[in-house]
Amino acid sequence: MIILLKLLCAHFLGDFVLQPKSWVADKEQRKAKSSKLYLHLLLHGLLAWLVLWNLGYWFLALAVALIHGVIDLAKLYAQKPDSKARWFLIDQGMHLASLLLLWQIWFGPALMGYLAWLENPEIWLYATALIFLTAVSGIVVQVMLSTWSRALEDGSGESLSNAGRYIGILERLFVFTFVVTGNWAAIGFLLAAKSVFRFGDLKESKDRKLTEYILIGTLLSFGIALGTGMLVLRISSYF
């Protein structure tokens, strides 16, 4: 399990934390001719090799990079402007499935049992969960709300730069902390507090689309954080 968690952690870092938006735009525009695509694949291979911390796993790191490239190219050529959200989810699902397959091929239960005592798996479990909550889930929510966000572009209101992103990161981290520490009552307090702050904005705006957009985004954000926290608790119970 520790090897799989390391590979997932490396994937999240390579796809969400260390990949600039300029790389994404260049890949979507130039596809297979994009130099940023190959830099992205090299980064994934190096990260996989780094987290495994074993020179003997160079072929596994190479396989991670090559399979990642095939999946990315399939998405780049198949997606359309109105299907980006669907292909984003398909792309990430295929990446996770490929990592699971490679893990199954390279490591059997006997080897995993032998390596279990060498490292504490809870460190990688929580590291992967925190990267997912702070970097990955924000992009997931943004992509899933992309269709509705276009309907708000004609509004006259303005917002602080990146304010929504940092609010989302904070609320997900708060909820994750409350779940893993068993403070469920604090989640209700956080929801109530946010509702009070949002009520004035919604009352003044009188904008039904904005109301729905905020409610959907809030539910998605809290849902992701709650689900991640509960999954972490469930997995950690096996250690």
N, C-alpha and C positions, 0 to 999 in steps of 0.2 A: 504493500500500500504506500509506503514512503516514497518509492520510486515514481509511482503514478502521481502522487501529490507534487513532487518536484517538477515533473514534466508539465503538469497543469499550471503550476506557478510560473514556470518559464514561458508558457504559452500566453498567459495573461500579461506578463511583462512585455513580451515582444509584440503582441497585437494591440495593446491598449495603452500601456504606460510609455513605452519607448518608440512608438510609431507616430511621427508628426503628421498633422493633417495635410501638410504639403505632399507627403509621400502617398497618402491615400488619393489625393486629387490627381497626382501624376500617374498613378497606376490606373485609375479609372479612365484617364484621357488616352494614355499611350499603350495600355495593356501589356502585351508581351514585350514590347519595345522599351518599356520603362526601366531605367536603371535602378529606380527606387524599389522596384519589385525584387530585384536580385539582392539589393542591400538588405531588404526586409527578410528574405530567406536566409541570407548569411547570418543575420542577427539571431534568427530563431535557432539555427544550428549551433551557434556559439553559446547561446543561453542554455540550450538543452545539455550541451557538453559541460558547461560551467556548473550547473546545479547538480549534475551527476558526479562531478569531481573525480573522474576516473578516465585516464587516457584510453583505456581499453574499450570505452563506449563510443569511440569516434564514429563507428559505422551506424550506431543507433542515432546519434546526433545528425549524421548525414541523411539518414532515412526520414527523420522528423522534418528537416528542411525541404527535401525533395517532395514528400507527400504534401506538405504545406503549400508548396508552389503549385502543384497540380490542382489542389482544391481552390486556391486563390484565382488561378487562371480560369477555371470553370465558372467561378462566380463572376469574374470581370466580363467574360464574353456572354454570359447568359442573362445577367441582370439588366433591367430596363429602369428608366427613371421612376416609373410607378410600381416597381417590384423590388426596390432596394431593401425595404424592411423584411420582406419574405426571404430574400436571398442572404441577408445578413444572418438571420436565424439558421438557415440551411447551412451556410458556410461555417458558422461556429459549431453547429451540431456535428458536421463532418470532421472538423478539426478534433473535437473531443473524442469522437468515435475512433479516429485514426490513432490518437495517443493511447487509448485503451487497447486497441488491437496490437500496437507495437509493444506495449507493456506485457500483454499476454504472450506474445511471441518470444520476447527476450527473457522474461523472468517467470519461473514456475513457482508454485506454492512453497516448495522446499527451499529455494533460494531466498524467497521473501521472508520465510521463517528464520533463516540463518541471519539475515541482515537486520531483523527487527530490533535486536538488542543494541545495534551499533549506534542508532540515532533515536531521538525522541520524535515520534510521528506527529505529536500534537503541535510541535513548533511549525511544521510544514502545513498542517491542517489550518491553524489560525492565520498563518502568513498568506495562504491561498485565499482564505475567506476574506481577509482584510483588503487584499488587492482587488478581489472581485467586487467588494462593496464600494471601495473608493474610486476605482477606475472603470471597471467593466460595466457594472450595473447602471452607472450614469449614462453611458453610451447606449446601453440597451433601452433604457427608458426614452432617451432622446430619439432613437431610431423608431421605436414603437409609436411615439407621438408625432413623428414627422408629418404625417398626413394632416393631423389637426392643427399643427403649428402654422401651416401655410395659410389657414383661414384667419389667423390673427395678424398677419402681416399688414393688413390695411388699417389696423388700429392706430390711434394717435398717441397712446401712452408710451412712456419710455421707462427703461429699467437700468439699474446699475450693471456695469459690465461683469459678466460671469457670476452675478449674484445668485441666480437659480442653481448653478452648478455647485457652489459651495454650500448653499442651504441644503441641497440634496445630500451631499457627502456627510454633513454634520448630522442630519436627522437619521441617516442610515447607520452611522457609527453609534449614535445614541441608542437606537433600537437594538442593534446587535449587542451592545454592552448590557442593556437591560435584560435581554433574553438569556445570555450566557451566565449572568449573575443571578438569574431568577427573580428579578425585580419587575414582574409583570405590571404591577400597579403604576409604575413610572411611565410605562408606554401609554396608558390611558391619560395620564397627566400631560404628556407631551402632545398627544393628539388634541386634547382640549385646549391647550395653550396655543397651538398653531391655528385651531379653528377660530379662537378669539381674535388673533391678529389678522386672519384672512377675512373675517366677517365684514370689517369696515371697508376693506378694499372692494369686496364683491358688492356691498350695498351701494357704494358710491359709483362703481363702474356701470351697474345695471346691464351688464353684458352677459348674456346666457352662454355664449361660446366660451368666454373667458372662464366663467364659473365651471363649466363642464371640463375644460382643459385642466384647470387647477385640481379639481377633484380626481380626475383620472390619473394625473401625474402623481398626486399624493398617495393614492391607493396603490399604484404600481410601486412607488418607492418604498412605502412601508411594507408592502407585501413581499418584495424582494428581500428586504432586511430581516423580516420575521422568518421567512422560509430559510434563509441562510443560517440564521442563528439556531433554529431548531435542527437543521441538518448537521451543523457542527456539533451540537450537543449529542445528537444521535450517534454520529461517527465516533466521537471521543469516548463514548461509553464502552466501545469495544477495545480500547487501548488498555 
